Amino acid sequence: MLKEMKEEDFIVSKTDLKGRLTYTNKIFMDMADYTEEELLGKPHNIVRHPDMPKAVFHYLWETIAKEEEVFAFVINKTKNGDAYWVYANVTASLDEKGNIIGYYSVRRKPNPKALDIFIPLYKKMLEVEKISGVDSSFNVLTDILQEKGVGYDEFIIAIQE
């Protein structure tokens, strides 16, 4: 079953440097069908769906490690195996000296038109990933960006609007 976020919903979570959850809001728990006790201290990828290309997360981690924010369309899975799509914004959390101390993510309902693009795109990326690996999988996305003459951020943000 595919769950759908409400327009007014915002899923919020924080992780430590290893990606272990240190905070989740109620909407996160409700969408993922987990309790706070089941989530805190666990890797954020507890909600990773098998239909999500690893290449997207590889890009995400590379980007936030440089203290740059990243936007992405992500399919997550619930505790009981259902799925839900989100439009995610992920940033590094910094201490007063500018050191990364964790990560902060806010997710909202994705534009349905974006899913018409990303569901088949991620399917193709997964097929390539299984055969040729993560780098080749990401090349599927970068080839599309080059064809359109846009950068990743411009493409992702424009589709959400």
C-alpha positions in Angstrom: 0.0 0.0 0.0 1.1 3.5 -0.7 0.6 6.1 2.0 0.3 9.7 1.2 1.3 12.8 3.2 -1.1 15.6 3.7 -0.2 19.0 2.2 0.3 20.6 5.6 2.5 17.7 6.9 6.2 18.2 7.6 8.3 15.2 8.6 11.2 16.3 10.7 14.2 14.2 12.0 17.7 14.8 13.3 20.6 12.3 13.2 24.0 12.1 14.7 27.1 12.0 12.5 26.6 8.2 11.9 23.0 8.7 10.7 21.4 7.4 13.9 18.1 9.1 14.7 18.3 11.5 17.6 14.9 13.2 17.1 11.7 12.4 15.1 8.5 14.3 15.1 5.1 12.7 15.5 4.3 12.9 11.7 7.5 10.9 11.0 6.4 8.2 13.5 2.9 8.2 12.2 4.0 7.9 8.5 6.6 5.2 9.3 4.4 3.3 11.7 7.1 3.2 14.4 7.1 4.4 18.0 9.7 6.9 19.2 11.4 4.1 21.2 11.7 2.0 18.0 13.3 4.9 16.1 15.7 6.8 18.4 19.2 5.5 18.2 18.5 3.5 15.1 20.0 4.3 11.7 17.8 6.6 9.6 17.9 4.0 6.9 15.4 2.0 8.9 12.9 3.6 6.6 14.9 3.0 3.4 12.7 1.4 0.7 14.3 -1.2 -1.7 13.0 0.8 -4.7 15.3 3.7 -3.7 18.6 3.9 -5.7 21.7 3.9 -3.5 23.2 6.4 -5.9 20.8 9.1 -4.7 21.9 8.6 -1.1 25.5 8.5 -2.2 25.0 12.0 -3.7 23.1 13.2 -0.7 25.9 12.2 1.8 28.6 13.7 -0.4 26.7 17.0 -0.6 25.8 17.4 3.1 29.3 16.4 4.1 30.4 19.7 2.2 27.9 21.6 4.4 25.6 22.1 1.4 21.9 21.4 1.6 20.4 18.8 -0.7 16.9 18.2 -2.0 15.7 14.8 -3.2 12.6 12.8 -3.9 12.7 9.7 -1.7 10.5 6.7 -1.3 10.5 5.3 2.2 9.1 2.2 3.7 7.0 1.8 6.8 7.5 -0.8 9.6 4.9 -3.0 8.0 6.3 -2.7 4.5 4.0 0.1 3.0 5.6 2.9 1.1 5.4 6.7 1.1 7.1 9.3 -1.0 8.6 12.5 0.3 10.3 15.7 -1.0 13.3 15.9 1.3 15.6 18.7 2.3 18.7 17.6 4.2 21.3 19.9 5.8 24.2 19.5 8.2 23.8 20.7 11.8 26.7 22.8 12.9 28.0 23.7 16.4 29.1 27.2 17.3 32.6 26.5 15.9 31.2 25.4 12.5 31.8 21.7 13.0 29.2 19.2 11.7 27.5 17.6 14.7 24.7 15.8 12.9 22.1 16.2 10.2 18.6 17.7 10.0 15.9 16.8 7.5 12.5 18.2 6.7 10.2 16.3 4.3 7.0 17.3 2.8 4.5 15.9 0.3 6.0 15.7 -3.2 4.4 17.1 -6.2 2.5 14.2 -7.9 3.9 15.3 -11.3 7.4 14.8 -9.8 6.5 11.2 -9.0 5.5 10.6 -12.7 9.2 11.4 -13.5 11.0 9.9 -10.5 9.2 6.5 -10.3 10.4 5.4 -13.8 13.7 7.2 -13.4 14.5 5.4 -10.1 13.4 2.1 -11.6 15.9 2.6 -14.4 18.6 3.7 -12.0 18.1 0.6 -9.9 18.4 -1.7 -13.0 21.7 0.0 -13.9 22.9 -0.1 -10.3 22.3 -3.9 -10.1 24.4 -4.4 -13.3 27.0 -1.7 -13.2 27.1 -0.2 -9.7 26.3 3.1 -8.0 28.3 5.4 -10.2 26.7 4.1 -13.4 23.3 4.5 -11.7 23.9 8.1 -10.9 25.0 8.7 -14.5 21.5 7.8 -15.6 20.3 10.9 -13.7 23.2 13.2 -14.8 22.6 12.2 -18.5 19.1 13.5 -18.1 20.3 16.7 -16.5 22.8 17.3 -19.3 20.0 16.7 -21.9 17.9 19.3 -20.2 20.8 21.6 -19.7 20.1 22.0 -16.0 21.9 21.2 -12.7 20.6 18.8 -10.1 19.2 21.4 -7.7 17.5 23.4 -10.5 15.9 20.2 -11.8 14.7 18.9 -8.4 13.3 22.3 -7.2 11.6 23.1 -10.4 9.8 19.7 -10.5 8.5 20.2 -6.9 7.0 23.7 -7.6 
